[in-house]
């Protein structure tokens, strides 16, 4: 049971970090780089535009 709680906590923290990064990108007019579900690198701009890097 403890592992499930730790996993849930970690997943929530990761999600919050991503949301914070998007908010900062919007404030500073930059973009966020991350791996999409197909393991490709993408840039996500504050207006919602997503550009594949590779």
N, C-alpha and C positions, 0 to 999 in steps of 0.2 A: 504494500500500500504506500509506503514511503517513497518508493521509486516513482510511482504514478504522480504523487504530489510534486515531487521534484521536477519531473518531466513537464507537468502542467505549468509550474512556476517558470521554468526555463523558456518554454514556448511563449508564454505571456510576455516575458522580458524581451525576447527576440522581436516579437510583434511590436512592442512599444518602441524599441530602438528604431525599427523601420519607419514607424509613424513619425517619430521625432526627426529622423533624417529627412523625410519628405517635407515636414514643416519648416525645417531650417533651409532646405533648398528653395522653398517658396519665398521665405523672408529675404534670402540673400541673392535670389535670382540665378541659382545654379541648378545642378541636376544631381540625381542619385544614381549610382552604378550598383547593380546587383545581378545575381544569376537568376534567370527565369526558370520555369518548371522543366524546360528542355536542356538545362545546364549551359545555356548560352549567356554571354554577358550582354546586358542592355543598359541604356541610359534612360532614365525617366525624368522628364522635364516637369516643372510645376504646372504647365497647362494640360498635362496628361499624355503628351506625346511620348511614345516609347520608340527608341532607335536601337536596333541590334548593333553591337560592336563587333562581335564575331560569333 
